């Protein structure tokens, strides 16, 4: 069992994201089975804590979340396709995982474990692992559309849709922090490794999944009009137009971020950003691994330069060199092993 555990709790306290969101409460409702999870839709403002992993052997899986559940549709997102009303409660995964989630809802949108999270909603400390999600628009492994707070969470698996698809969140209008996705994403338009679109705030997060999309595609997010900081992407990005290693199009603010994945496209293609009307300060891409010498934002560096702490400390990153990839200095946002690794977030396992 993979646990985020004490490490993420420690980091959450350091960055000040979690202390007042998840904590002991006499109102906590315990989730132990898929039946319990499904029952959240009957009280969307409740405070929930996951007490164990949920997978294909857990009670309720066959009826609620398997490929044969609901006449082949699988899991019905909370609150369901359309997301009206949204989830406005608290969901604390306590470091456990929800595994083997299957969703097949072609023709529908607002799809994920949760459909829509409202401004008051808080989701954290949860992993959605080995998800298989297919739908039309606003698709994420964890949340279809987030207007609240997602933190200390991750997703793996594969996601397929027509528009606005992200590994963790389809569309972010709220806050995402200390989170990641390794899932591969396929879409006709607007696809990102972590999220499809962002108008909110993203920080201390990353994605490693591979992206295939015709237009508006980025390793971290396809389209950004919000704020992205201290984040990175490493997956390959393949598209036709508005294609970027970190993001396909940026009209917002990007800072202290980077990308290393290969980037392939035809129009408005960039190593870091494909098209920009915004800013990408103190951000970088690897010109060798990306195969791109230009970008609509950021600064291109060789692989050797991308694995040298002075590249980033010279740009005022909060970074320190550590002895080996298994060492962490939690007092800094970024760690790096000179000559061996790219920068990595100190909270990473």
N, C-alpha and C positions, 0 to 999 in steps of 0.2 A: 504493500500500500504506500503510495506516494503522499507524503504529508508536507504541507507548507510549514506548519508547526511554529516553534519558538522563534526561528529565524525571521519569518515574515512579521510576526508580532513585534519583534524588536525593531525591525525596520519601519514598521507602521508608526511606532511611537517616535522614532527619530525624525521622520518626515512630517509628523503631525497630521496624518490623514485619518487614523482610525480611532484614537482614544475615546472620542465621544460618540462614535457611531455604533460600535459593537461592544457590549459589556454585559455583565450580569443583570438579569431582569426577571422579576417574578412573572412577567407576561410572556416569557419565551415559550413557544410552542415547538415541541420536539418532532423532528422528521426522522423516521426510521425505515419506512418502506415507500415504494412508489405510490401507494394509496395515500400516504400522508402528504407526499409532495403534490399529488394531484389535488388534494383538498385545499391547497393554498388559494385556488381560484374562488373559494367560497368565503374567504376573508382576506381581501387584498391589502389591508392595512395592518395585518398582524406582524408579530415579531417571531421569526422562525430561526431555529438552530438545527443543523444537520448533525445527527448523532453517529453516523457511520457511512461508509461508502454505499452507494446504490449501483447495482450492476445487473447483468442478465440473470443472476441467481437470486436476486432480491424479490420478495413478495410483491406482486403487482406488475412485474415487468412485461410478462406475456400479454396482459390485458391492456396495458397503458403505454408502453414505450418500445415495444419490439416491432420488427418488420411486419408482423401479422396483426398488430393491435389496430383497432378502429378501422377495420376493413382495408388494411394495408397503408393507412395514412401515418401510423405510428403515434408518437407523442403529439398531443394537442397543446400548443404553447399556452402558457399562463399570461394573459387570460384567454388566449385563443387568437386566431387570425383576426386582425383588425384592431385588437388591443383597446377595447372600449368597455369598461374603464381600465386605466393602467394599474400596475402594481405600485403601491405607495408605502409598503411596509418595509421591514428589515429582514434580510435573509443572510445569516452567517453560516457559511459552510464549515467553519472550524477546521479547515485544512483537509477535509475529506473530498472525495471525488464522486461525480455522477458519470457513470460509464455506459457505453454502448447505446447512447441515445439515438433513436432513429426517427426522422421526420420526413415525410413525403407528401408535400402539400402544393403540387403544381397548380397555378392559377390563383393562389392565395399569397398574402404578404404579411409582414410583421411577424416574423418567425424566428424562434430560438427556444431555449428552455423557458425563458420568459419572453412574452410578446413585446410589451411596452412597459418601461419603468418610468413612472412619473417623477416630478421634481423632488418629492419627498422620499422617494424610494432609495434604499441602500442595499447593495449586494456586494458581498466580499468573502474572501478566504475560501474560494470554491474552485474546483477544477472540473471542467466538462471534457471527458476523455473519450476518444474513439467515436466521436459523433459523426453521423451520416445524415446530412441535412440537404434537402432539395425543396425549393419553393420558387416564388416569382420575384419578390422584391422586399427589401428591408429584412435581410437575413443575417443572423449571427449565431455562433455556437452557443453563446450564453444569452444574449439579448438581441431582439430585432431592432428596437429603437430605445436608446437610453436618454432620458431627460434628467436622471438623478445621479447617483454615484456608484461606480463600479471600481473596486479596489482589490489588490492582492488576489487576482483571479487569473485563470488560464483556460485555454481550450486546445484540443487536438482533434484531428479527423479530417473530413472533407466537406466542403460546402459548394453547392451548385445553385445558380439562380439566373435571373434575367437582368436584374439591376439592383444596385446598392447592397453589395454582399461583403461581409467582413468576417475574418476568422473568429473573433470574439464578439463584436458588436456590429450590427448592420449600419446603423446611423447613430452617431453620438452627438447629442445636443447638451449633454451634461458634463460629467467629470469621469475620466478613466485614469487610474494611476497604479503603478507597481503591478502591472499585468502583462500577459503575453499570449501569443498564439503561435502554434506550429502547424496549423492546418493549411491544406492546399485549397485555393479558392478559384472557381471557374464562373465566369459571368459574361453576359453580352456587353454590359456597361457598368461603370462605377464599382470597382472591386479593389479591396485593400487587404493586406495581410492581417492587420489588427481590426480595422473597421473600414466600411465602404466610404462613408462621408463623415466629416467632423466640423461642427460649428461650435463645439464646446472646448474643453481643456483636456489635453492628454499629456501625461508626464511620467517619467521613469518607467517606460514600457518598451516592449519590442515585439517583433514578429520574425519568424524564420520560414514560414510556408511559401510555396511557389504560387505565382499568380498567372492566370491565363484569362485575358479579357480583350475584347475588341477595342474599346475606347474608355478613357478615364480610368487608369489603373496605376496603383502605386504599392510599393513593398509594405508600407505601414498603413497608409490611407490613400484612397483614390483622389479625393477632393477635400481640401482643407480651407476653411474660411475662419477657423478658430485659432487656438494656440497649441503648439506642439513643442515640448521641451524635453531634453535629456532622454531621448528615445532613439531607437535604431531598427533597421531591418536588414536581413541577410538573404532573403529568398530571391529566386529569379523572377523577373517580371517580363511578361510577353504580351504585346498588344499591337494595335495599329496606330492610334493617335492618343496624345496626352498620356504619355508613358514615362514614369520616373522610378528610380530605385527606392526612394522614400515616399514620394507622392506624385500622382499624375498632374495635378494642378493645385496651385497654392495662391490664395488671395488673402491669407491670414499671416500668422507669425510663426516662424520656426526658429528654434535656437538650440545650440549644443546637442545636435543630433547628427546621425550619419547613416549611410547605407553602403553595402558591399556587393549586393547581388547583381547578376548579369541582367542587362536591360536591352530589350529588343523591340523596336517599333519603327514606324515610318514617318510620322509627323508629330511635331512637338514632343521630342524625346530627349530626356536628360539623365545623366548619371544619378543625380539626386532628385531633381524636380523637372517634370516635362514642360510645364507652362506656368508662368508666375506673374501675378500682379501684386504679390505680397513681398515679405522679406524672409530670408533664410540666413540669419546671422550666426557666425561661429559654427557653421555646419559643414560637413565634408562628405565626399564619396570617393571610393576607390576606383581610379581611372583604369586600372589593369583588370580587375575582376569584373567590373561592370561592362567593359568594352566600350565605354562612352568617354570621350574627351571633353565634352561640354555639358552644361546644365543650365537651366533657367534660374538657378539659385545655388548657393554654396560654393565650396572650393574643392577642386579635384586634387587628390594626392595619390602617390604611388602606394603600393602595398606596404613597402618598408616604412614610409612616412605614416601610414595609418596604424602601424604597430609600434609607433614611437611616442612615448608620453609627452615629449616636448611639442609635438604638433598640437596637442589639445591643451596642455598647460599654458602654451603661448597664446591660446584663444580664451584664456581665463576659465577653462572648465574646472569643475570641482573634482579633480582626478589625482590619483597617486599610483605609482608603480608598486606592485607587490611581487613576491618572490616566485610564485608559481600559480597555475590556474586554480588550485584548490585553496588558495589563501584569500581571505577577505579582510579589507579594512573598512569597517562599517561607518567610520566617521566621514567618509567621502561618498559622494553619489556614484562616482566612477572608479573602477580599478582597471589596471592593465598590466600585462606581463610584457615588458619591453622585448621586441624582436620575436615574440611568440604569439600573442593574441591581439585582437582588436580590443578597444575599450569594452568593458562589460559592467553592468550595473551591480553595485556591491551587494544588493539583496538577492541576486541570482544564486541558485543552489549550486 
